[in-house]
């Protein structure tokens, strides 16, 4: 009889050692920690971030782990919650395709908290992150429907990021607790009862989505702690009659995707970095509009623009079109196809678009509103053909002089086909961390991340991320 899926994942996790990971996985996981903590620091000033930090501060408790950028020492699960909120709030965190989920924003905060709680080395921390990411992605792939080329989680309105992220976070936290395969399996089984997330906010607004990865990270740490206190979970938690796969995906689940090539085939290096702080569906729209600007087209030259994207993407960045043409806030602008056109045509900061380009003021700017009013978002067959392995976009612009211009971007920047260089990743980190740290301390933080494989612990690294006194 084949072993239960959770048992196979737990055996894989328990056997993992940093020096045995493939070279590309070791390099990738260090970069993902750098990327995730940078994005987290940049999110500290958001109202929702202040709310999350205020909540965990108000609860108090033992000083087990640090809230990034603040120096606050709180219970590990509380710190994981706050850091998970920070990691996901700017929509600047990495994405895996075709599972369409953001793995690092749940797994890294959980592992940061657990590594401090259990006093683990940098290598142990990185190993747990690598395995937690792999588990998260594989669970996401179990919901990828090859017939429709879509995520079943997403199509049902479920946020695979936080749902699968809770189990990935629990795997990482249980590894760092020092438990063997049986304990890791129990933590996976416990966390499955905590996995949740509804994605309606992507379409209709609200800030609740920013909480999702905090909840997943907190759930993962809590599951590991409950396991250590004696709670158990069913081995059949994933494929069982009333298990995770059937509950979330029904008959569309692909159990084989969870363990296919486990240990030999790693998905971690394939996770896409985000060059821009916006919903990943909008990134190629920004690039395509940027290409038009580089051809000399100005916003005032445009009579109308049709944005073609994969059919499943229309509902997120193009519906309801009236709201997408007039986002009330910078946060809503991050999910708007028309606003992405404006970013590209007006020109952005950083790697092409940065946090400075998604503000409440710019969302309401009359020039941008005038341009957005001319933009429509439609399904495109050529884009459908490559989705969800990429999130492509084609722009068809009619100018005021009657001429037509076309721009197509079929692959996402930051993925394996258009990777960000080490310099670009450090530029992104520096831009994000500069909102909290001085230049010298930014460089120090980069050095400490790069040194994690040899570090006795992660305390010095975490301490280096505390905001400068004001």
C-alpha positions in Angstrom: 0.0 0.0 0.0 1.4 3.5 -1.0 2.2 5.7 2.0 -0.1 8.6 2.7 0.8 11.8 1.0 1.4 13.7 4.2 3.8 10.9 5.4 5.8 11.2 2.2 6.0 14.9 2.6 7.1 14.5 6.2 9.7 11.9 5.4 11.1 14.3 2.7 11.2 17.2 5.2 12.8 15.2 8.0 15.6 14.0 5.7 16.5 17.4 4.2 19.8 19.0 5.0 21.1 22.3 3.6 24.4 20.8 2.2 22.3 18.1 0.4 20.0 20.6 -1.4 20.7 21.1 -5.1 22.9 24.1 -5.8 20.1 26.1 -7.5 17.8 25.5 -4.5 20.4 26.7 -2.1 20.9 29.9 -4.1 17.2 30.4 -4.6 16.2 30.1 -1.0 18.8 32.7 0.1 17.5 35.1 -2.5 13.9 34.5 -1.4 14.6 35.3 2.2 16.2 38.5 1.1 13.3 39.4 -1.2 10.7 38.5 1.4 12.2 40.5 4.3 12.7 43.5 2.0 9.1 43.5 1.0 8.1 43.2 4.6 10.1 46.2 5.7 8.6 48.3 3.0 5.1 47.5 4.1 5.6 48.7 7.7 4.0 52.1 7.0 0.7 50.8 5.7 -2.4 51.3 7.9 -3.1 47.5 7.8 0.5 46.8 8.9 0.2 49.2 11.8 -3.1 47.5 12.7 -1.6 44.0 12.6 1.4 45.1 14.7 -0.9 46.9 17.2 -3.0 43.7 17.5 -0.2 41.4 18.4 1.3 44.0 20.7 -2.0 44.3 22.6 -2.0 40.6 23.2 1.5 40.6 24.7 3.1 37.4 25.8 6.5 35.8 26.0 9.2 37.4 23.9 10.0 34.5 21.5 10.4 36.1 18.1 10.8 39.5 16.5 8.3 41.5 14.4 10.5 42.7 11.5 11.6 46.3 11.6 10.1 47.0 15.0 12.3 45.1 17.5 9.2 43.9 19.3 9.7 40.5 20.9 6.4 38.6 21.1 5.1 35.0 21.1 6.3 33.1 18.0 2.8 32.7 16.5 2.1 36.4 17.0 5.3 37.5 15.3 4.6 35.1 12.5 1.2 36.6 12.0 2.5 40.2 11.9 5.4 39.3 9.6 3.1 37.4 7.3 0.8 40.4 7.0 3.9 42.5 6.2 5.2 40.1 3.6 2.0 40.0 1.5 0.6 43.5 1.9 2.3 45.2 -1.0 1.6 42.5 -3.5 5.3 42.5 -4.1 6.0 38.9 -3.0 7.0 36.1 -5.2 4.6 33.9 -7.2 4.7 30.3 -8.5 3.1 29.4 -11.8 1.0 27.6 -12.8 -0.2 27.0 -9.3 -0.9 30.8 -9.0 0.2 31.3 -5.4 2.6 33.3 -3.4 4.7 30.8 -1.3 7.3 32.9 0.5 5.0 35.3 2.2 3.6 32.5 4.5 6.6 30.2 4.8 9.4 32.7 5.5 7.6 34.5 8.4 6.7 31.1 9.9 10.3 29.9 9.6 11.7 33.1 11.0 9.5 32.8 14.1 10.2 29.1 14.6 14.0 29.4 14.1 14.1 32.0 16.8 11.8 30.1 19.1 13.8 26.9 18.8 17.2 28.6 18.4 18.2 27.0 15.1 21.2 27.8 12.8 21.0 29.7 9.6 21.4 26.6 7.5 18.5 24.9 9.4 16.4 27.9 8.9 17.1 28.0 5.1 16.5 24.3 4.8 13.1 24.6 6.5 12.2 27.5 4.2 13.2 25.5 1.1 11.1 22.5 2.1 8.2 24.6 3.2 8.1 26.4 -0.1 8.3 23.1 -2.0 5.4 21.7 0.0 3.3 24.8 -0.5 3.9 24.8 -4.3 3.2 21.1 -4.7 -0.1 21.5 -2.9 -0.9 24.4 -5.2 -0.1 22.3 -8.2 -2.6 19.7 -7.0 -5.2 22.3 -7.8 -4.0 23.0 -11.3 -6.5 21.8 -13.9 -4.6 20.9 -17.1 -7.9 20.7 -19.0 -8.8 24.3 -18.4 -5.3 25.6 -17.7 -6.5 27.2 -14.5 -6.2 27.0 -10.8 -9.2 25.2 -9.3 -8.6 27.0 -6.0 -8.7 30.4 -7.8 -11.8 29.5 -9.9 -13.7 28.6 -6.7 -12.7 31.9 -5.0 -10.2 30.3 -2.7 -6.9 31.9 -2.0 -4.4 29.1 -2.6 -1.6 31.3 -1.2 -2.9 31.1 2.3 -4.6 27.7 2.1 -1.5 25.9 0.8 0.7 28.4 2.7 -0.6 27.2 6.1 0.6 23.6 5.4 4.0 24.8 4.0 4.4 27.0 7.0 3.6 24.2 9.3 6.1 21.9 7.6 8.9 24.5 8.0 8.0 25.2 11.7 7.8 21.6 12.6 11.2 20.9 11.0 12.7 23.7 13.1 11.0 22.4 16.3 13.3 19.4 16.0 10.6 16.9 15.3 11.1 13.9 13.1 8.8 12.7 10.3 5.9 11.7 12.6 5.8 15.1 14.2 6.0 16.9 10.9 3.2 14.8 9.6 1.1 15.6 12.6 1.8 19.4 12.1 0.7 19.1 8.5 -2.5 17.3 9.7 -3.2 20.0 12.3 -2.6 22.9 10.0 -5.0 21.6 7.3 -7.8 22.4 9.7 -6.6 26.0 9.9 -6.1 26.6 6.1 -8.4 29.3 4.7 -8.7 32.3 2.4 -11.3 33.8 0.2 -10.2 35.9 -2.8 -13.2 38.1 -3.4 -11.2 41.1 -2.2 -9.0 40.8 -5.4 -12.1 41.6 -7.4 -14.2 43.8 -5.3 -11.9 45.6 -2.9 -11.2 45.5 0.9 -7.9 44.9 2.6 -8.5 41.5 4.1 -6.3 39.8 1.6 -3.3 41.4 3.3 -4.1 39.3 6.4 -4.1 36.0 4.6 -0.4 35.2 4.8 -0.3 36.3 8.4 -3.0 33.9 9.2 -1.2 31.1 7.3 2.2 31.8 9.0 0.5 32.0 12.4 -1.4 28.7 11.7 1.8 26.9 10.7 3.7 27.9 13.9 0.7 27.2 16.1 0.3 23.7 14.4 3.9 22.9 15.2 3.5 24.1 18.8 0.3 22.1 19.2 2.1 19.0 17.9 4.8 19.4 20.5 2.1 19.6 23.2 0.5 16.4 22.0 -2.0 17.2 19.3 -2.0 14.8 16.3 -3.3 14.9 12.8 -4.5 12.1 10.5 -1.9 10.6 8.1 -4.6 10.7 5.4 -5.2 14.4 5.9 -4.5 15.2 2.2 -6.1 12.4 0.1 -8.6 11.1 2.6 -12.4 10.9 1.9 -12.8 14.1 4.1 -9.3 15.4 3.6 -7.7 18.6 2.2 -7.8 17.7 -1.5 -11.4 16.7 -1.6 -12.6 19.5 0.7 -11.0 22.2 -1.4 -10.8 20.7 -4.9 -13.3 17.9 -5.1 -12.9 15.6 -8.0 -10.6 18.1 -9.8 -7.7 17.4 -7.3 -4.5 15.9 -8.7 -3.0 14.0 -5.7 0.0 12.8 -7.8 1.2 16.4 -8.2 1.9 16.5 -4.4 4.6 13.9 -4.5 5.7 13.5 -8.2 9.5 13.5 -8.3 9.6 14.5 -4.7 13.3 15.0 -3.7 14.5 14.8 -7.3 12.5 17.6 -8.9 12.4 20.9 -7.0 10.0 23.7 -7.9 11.6 26.3 -5.6 14.0 27.8 -8.3 11.0 28.2 -10.7 9.1 30.6 -8.4 8.8 34.0 -10.1 10.1 37.2 -8.4 7.9 40.3 -8.7 9.7 43.3 -10.2 6.6 45.5 -9.5 4.5 45.9 -6.4 1.1 45.0 -7.9 -1.0 42.0 -8.7 1.1 39.7 -10.8 -1.6 39.6 -13.5 -0.9 43.3 -14.3 2.9 43.0 -14.7 3.0 42.3 -18.4 0.4 45.0 -19.0 2.9 47.5 -17.4 5.7 46.1 -19.6 3.6 46.3 -22.8 2.6 49.9 -22.1 6.2 50.7 -21.3 7.1 49.4 -24.7 4.6 51.8 -26.3 6.1 54.7 -24.3 9.6 53.7 -25.5 8.2 54.0 -29.0 7.5 57.7 -28.2 3.7 57.3 -27.4 2.5 59.7 -24.7 -0.6 59.3 -22.6 -2.3 62.2 -24.4 -1.6 60.6 -27.8 -4.0 57.7 -26.9 -7.6 57.6 -28.1 -8.3 54.1 -26.7 -6.5 51.0 -25.6 -7.7 47.4 -25.6 -5.8 45.2 -23.1 -5.9 41.5 -24.0 -5.2 39.0 -21.3 -6.0 35.4 -20.5 -9.8 34.9 -19.9 -9.5 34.0 -16.2 -7.5 37.2 -15.5 -10.2 39.5 -16.8 -12.3 39.2 -13.7 -9.5 40.3 -11.5 -8.0 43.2 -13.4 -10.9 44.2 -15.6 -14.1 43.7 -13.7 -16.1 45.7 -12.8 -14.5 47.9 -15.5 -15.9 51.1 -14.0 -14.1 50.4 -10.7 -10.9 49.4 -12.5 -10.9 52.6 -14.4 -11.3 54.7 -11.3 -9.5 53.0 -8.3 -10.2 54.8 -5.1 -6.8 53.9 -3.5 -3.3 52.9 -4.5 -4.1 49.5 -3.2 -7.1 49.1 -5.6 -4.8 50.4 -8.4 -2.6 47.4 -7.8 -5.4 45.2 -9.2 -6.4 47.4 -12.1 -5.5 46.7 -15.7 -6.2 50.2 -16.8 -4.0 51.6 -14.1 -1.2 49.3 -15.2 -1.4 50.9 -18.6 -1.1 54.3 -16.9 2.0 53.1 -15.0 3.7 52.0 -18.2 2.8 55.0 -20.3 3.5 57.6 -17.6 6.7 55.8 -16.6 7.6 54.3 -13.2 10.4 54.1 -10.7 12.7 51.3 -9.5 12.9 48.4 -11.8 10.1 49.9 -13.9 7.4 50.4 -11.3 7.8 50.8 -7.5 5.8 51.6 -4.4 6.0 55.3 -5.5 3.8 54.5 -8.4 0.9 53.0 -6.5 -0.3 55.8 -4.2 -3.8 57.1 -3.3 -2.7 60.4 -4.9 -1.7 58.9 -8.2 -4.8 56.7 -8.3 -6.9 59.8 -8.3 -4.6 61.8 -10.6 -6.8 63.5 -13.3 -4.3 62.6 -16.1 -4.2 59.0 -15.2 -8.0 58.8 -14.7 -8.4 60.3 -18.2 -6.2 57.6 -19.7 -7.8 54.8 -17.7 -11.2 55.8 -18.9 -10.0 54.9 -22.4 -8.9 51.4 -21.5 -10.9 48.2 -21.9 -9.8 44.7 -20.7 -10.8 41.6 -22.8 -9.9 38.0 -23.1 -7.3 37.1 -25.8 -6.9 33.7 -27.3 -3.1 34.0 -27.8 -2.8 34.8 -24.1 -5.1 31.9 -23.1 -2.7 29.5 -24.9 0.2 30.2 -22.5 -1.8 30.9 -19.2 -1.2 30.0 -16.4 2.5 29.2 -17.1 2.8 32.9 -17.8 0.5 35.9 -17.4 0.8 37.5 -20.8 -0.7 40.7 -22.2 -1.3 42.3 -25.6 -2.1 45.9 -26.0 -3.8 47.4 -29.1 -3.8 51.2 -29.0 -5.6 53.5 -31.3 -3.9 57.0 -31.3 -5.6 60.3 -31.7 -4.3 60.6 -35.2 -6.0 57.3 -36.1 -2.9 55.1 -36.3 -2.8 51.8 -34.5 0.0 50.4 -32.3 0.5 46.9 -31.0 2.5 45.7 -28.1 2.7 42.1 -26.7 4.6 40.7 -23.7 4.1 36.9 -23.5 6.5 36.1 -20.6 6.7 37.6 -17.1 9.8 39.4 -16.0 11.3 37.8 -12.9 10.5 34.2 -14.0 12.9 31.6 -15.4 12.5 33.0 -19.0 13.2 36.6 -18.0 15.1 36.3 -14.6 16.0 39.2 -12.4 19.8 39.4 -11.9 21.4 39.3 -8.5 22.0 43.1 -8.9 18.3 43.7 -9.7 17.2 41.6 -6.7 19.5 43.6 -4.4 18.3 46.8 -6.0 14.7 45.8 -5.2 15.7 44.9 -1.6 17.6 48.2 -1.1 14.7 50.2 -2.4 12.3 48.4 0.0 14.6 48.4 3.0 15.6 52.0 2.6 12.2 53.0 4.0 13.4 51.6 7.3 17.2 51.3 7.3 20.0 53.7 6.4 22.3 52.8 3.4 25.0 51.3 5.5 22.6 49.1 7.3 20.9 48.0 4.1 24.2 46.7 2.9 24.8 45.0 6.2 21.5 43.2 6.0 22.3 41.9 2.5 25.7 40.6 3.8 24.0 38.9 6.7 21.4 37.2 4.5 24.2 36.0 2.2 26.0 34.6 5.3 23.0 32.7 6.7 24.3 29.3 5.4 27.2 29.7 7.8 25.5 31.5 10.7 25.1 29.8 14.1 21.7 31.4 14.4 19.5 34.0 12.8 19.4 36.5 15.7 22.0 38.9 14.3 20.3 38.9 11.0 16.9 39.7 12.5 18.3 42.4 14.8 19.9 44.1 11.8 16.4 44.6 10.3 15.2 46.9 13.2 14.2 50.3 12.0 16.6 53.2 12.6 15.6 55.5 15.5 13.7 58.6 14.5 
